[in-house]
């Protein structure tokens, strides 16, 4: 019989990687310097999940609202994505990490989109960790897109409109094939979810830290997991019901 998963360890961890710009500003450097520095924290997060047996890690890399940032910063971020893919995909693949980009990929330049799809194809069979990178993603977009896909399925006669419920709509959301989101972390001191994984956040535990993303290391992530392990997750039940199983 397979061992029962440790309830104190989240099956699915999501992180809003906030604070790169402020980290760079503190050092009198351009914002792009902070984005480069944040790559080290991404590696720390991946290694942490592999060591702790966390099955899925979802990182908020570029929201649908980030296109409003200065063109120079957006351009630098796109270049950083390209370089990071070329540099890191071999190591991630070697560690059994499955890479998936979630969001509206059609907005990206063909070269970058092709690299994303190539990385996903190459690592599709890996099982050590699902690493989901949210790019041009928004929680409202995810729900609206799921509704559109469900409507198309209804039009094809796959099921009746009256049969559309939460479970069916869930099937069409991003990450529907992965464990429910257990723990949401936001770095950088802000206390909001910023349109990230709105559907998936329904019963997730929220953890906020003032640490800026480039300074996040495995000790910082361990503090978040220690806090998570002390929480009682009731899902609408009473504490007594949880205690008695």
C-alpha positions in Angstrom: 0.0 0.0 0.0 1.4 3.4 -0.9 2.3 5.7 1.9 -0.2 8.4 2.8 1.0 11.9 1.8 2.1 14.1 4.7 -0.7 16.6 5.2 1.8 19.1 6.6 3.5 19.3 3.2 1.5 21.1 0.4 0.9 19.1 -2.7 0.8 22.3 -4.8 2.6 25.5 -4.0 2.1 28.8 -5.9 4.3 31.9 -5.6 3.9 35.5 -6.6 7.5 36.5 -7.1 7.3 40.2 -6.1 10.0 42.6 -5.2 12.6 42.4 -8.0 12.2 46.1 -8.9 12.4 47.3 -5.3 15.4 45.0 -4.7 17.2 46.7 -7.6 16.2 50.2 -6.5 17.7 49.6 -3.1 21.0 49.0 -4.9 20.6 51.9 -7.2 20.4 49.6 -10.2 17.8 49.4 -13.0 14.7 47.1 -12.5 16.1 44.6 -15.0 19.0 44.0 -12.6 16.4 42.7 -10.1 14.7 40.5 -12.6 18.1 38.8 -13.3 18.8 38.4 -9.6 15.4 36.8 -9.2 16.5 33.8 -11.3 18.5 32.5 -8.4 15.4 32.5 -6.2 13.6 30.5 -8.8 16.3 27.8 -8.7 16.1 27.8 -4.9 12.3 27.3 -5.1 12.6 24.4 -7.5 15.3 22.7 -5.4 13.2 23.2 -2.3 10.2 21.5 -3.9 12.2 18.6 -5.1 13.7 18.1 -1.6 10.4 18.4 0.2 8.4 16.2 -2.2 6.1 19.0 -3.4 4.4 17.8 -6.6 3.5 21.1 -8.3 5.1 24.5 -8.2 3.3 27.4 -10.0 5.2 30.7 -10.4 3.6 34.0 -11.4 6.3 35.2 -13.9 4.4 37.7 -16.1 0.7 38.7 -15.7 -1.6 39.9 -18.4 -1.4 43.4 -16.7 2.4 43.5 -17.0 2.2 44.5 -20.6 1.4 48.0 -19.2 4.9 48.3 -17.9 7.5 50.5 -19.7 8.4 48.9 -23.1 12.1 48.7 -22.2 11.3 46.6 -19.1 8.9 44.3 -21.0 11.5 43.8 -23.8 14.2 43.0 -21.2 11.9 40.5 -19.5 11.2 38.8 -22.9 15.0 38.5 -23.5 15.5 37.2 -20.0 12.9 34.5 -20.7 14.7 33.4 -23.8 18.1 33.2 -22.1 16.7 31.4 -19.0 15.0 28.8 -21.2 18.2 28.1 -23.1 20.3 28.0 -19.9 18.0 26.2 -17.5 15.9 23.7 -19.4 18.7 21.1 -19.6 19.2 21.1 -15.8 15.5 21.1 -15.1 15.0 18.2 -17.5 17.9 16.3 -15.9 16.2 16.7 -12.5 12.9 15.3 -13.8 11.1 18.6 -13.8 8.1 18.9 -16.2 7.8 22.5 -17.5 4.5 24.0 -18.4 3.7 27.6 -19.4 0.2 28.6 -18.6 -1.6 31.7 -19.9 -2.4 33.2 -23.3 0.8 32.3 -25.2 -0.5 33.8 -28.5 0.6 37.3 -27.4 4.3 36.4 -27.4 6.7 36.7 -30.3 6.9 33.5 -32.4 10.5 32.7 -31.4 9.7 32.9 -27.7 6.5 30.9 -28.1 8.4 28.2 -30.0 11.0 28.0 -27.3 8.2 27.6 -24.7 6.5 24.9 -26.6 9.8 23.1 -27.2 10.6 23.1 -23.5 7.2 21.7 -22.7 7.5 19.0 -25.3 11.0 18.0 -24.1 10.0 17.7 -20.5 6.5 16.3 -20.9 7.4 12.9 -19.6 9.0 14.1 -16.4 7.4 13.3 -13.0 9.6 14.6 -10.2 8.0 18.1 -10.2 5.4 20.0 -12.2 6.8 23.5 -12.7 4.1 25.7 -14.0 5.2 29.2 -15.2 2.3 31.6 -15.5 3.0 34.0 -18.4 0.5 36.5 -19.8 -1.8 35.0 -17.3 -4.7 36.4 -15.2 -7.1 34.6 -13.0 -10.1 36.2 -14.6 -8.8 35.2 -18.0 -8.5 31.6 -16.8 -12.1 31.5 -15.6 -13.4 33.2 -18.8 -11.3 30.9 -21.0 -12.7 27.9 -19.1 -16.2 29.1 -19.7 -15.6 29.6 -23.4 -14.1 26.1 -23.7 -17.1 24.6 -21.8 -19.5 26.5 -24.1 -17.7 25.1 -27.2 -18.0 21.6 -25.7 -21.7 22.1 -25.2 -22.1 23.3 -28.8 -20.4 20.0 -29.9 -23.0 18.1 -28.0 -20.5 16.7 -25.4 -22.9 17.5 -22.5 -26.0 19.6 -21.9 -25.8 23.2 -20.6 -27.8 22.1 -17.6 -25.0 19.7 -16.7 -22.4 22.5 -16.4 -21.4 22.6 -12.7 -18.3 23.5 -10.8 -16.7 20.1 -11.4 -17.1 20.4 -15.2 -15.9 24.0 -15.3 -12.9 23.0 -13.2 -11.9 20.6 -16.0 -11.3 23.5 -18.4 -9.2 25.7 -16.1 -5.5 25.8 -16.2 -3.8 23.2 -14.0 -7.0 21.1 -13.8 -4.9 17.9 -14.1 -2.7 18.8 -11.1 -3.3 18.7 -7.3 -5.5 21.4 -5.8 -3.6 24.5 -4.7 -2.6 24.1 -1.0 -0.3 27.1 -0.3 0.0 30.5 -1.9 3.0 32.6 -1.1 3.5 36.2 -2.0 6.9 37.9 -1.4 7.7 41.6 -1.2 5.4 42.7 1.5 2.2 43.2 -0.5 -1.0 41.5 0.9 -3.1 40.8 -2.2 -3.5 38.0 -4.8 -3.2 40.3 -7.9 -5.6 38.3 -10.2 -3.5 35.1 -9.8 -5.2 31.6 -9.8 -8.5 33.0 -8.6 -10.4 29.7 -9.2 -7.6 27.6 -7.6 -7.3 29.8 -4.5 -10.7 28.9 -3.2 -9.4 26.8 -0.3 -5.6 27.6 -0.4 -3.7 28.9 2.6 -2.2 32.3 2.1 1.2 33.3 3.3 2.8 36.8 2.9 6.4 37.7 3.6 8.2 41.0 3.5 11.3 39.4 1.9 11.9 40.6 -1.6 12.0 37.9 -4.2 15.7 37.9 -5.0 16.5 37.4 -1.3 14.2 34.3 -1.0 16.1 31.2 -0.2 15.2 27.7 1.1 15.2 28.9 4.7 12.5 31.5 3.8 10.5 28.9 2.1 10.9 26.5 5.0 9.4 29.2 7.3 6.3 29.3 5.1 6.0 25.5 5.2 6.3 25.5 9.0 3.5 28.1 9.2 1.4 26.0 6.8 2.0 22.9 8.9 0.5 24.6 12.0 -2.7 25.6 10.3 -6.0 23.6 10.6 -7.6 23.2 7.2 -11.3 22.6 7.8 -13.0 23.0 4.4 -16.2 24.2 6.0 -16.2 21.7 8.8 -15.7 22.3 12.5 -12.5 21.8 14.3 -14.0 18.9 16.1 -15.0 17.2 12.9 -11.5 17.6 11.6 -10.0 16.1 14.8 -12.2 13.0 14.6 -11.6 12.5 10.9 
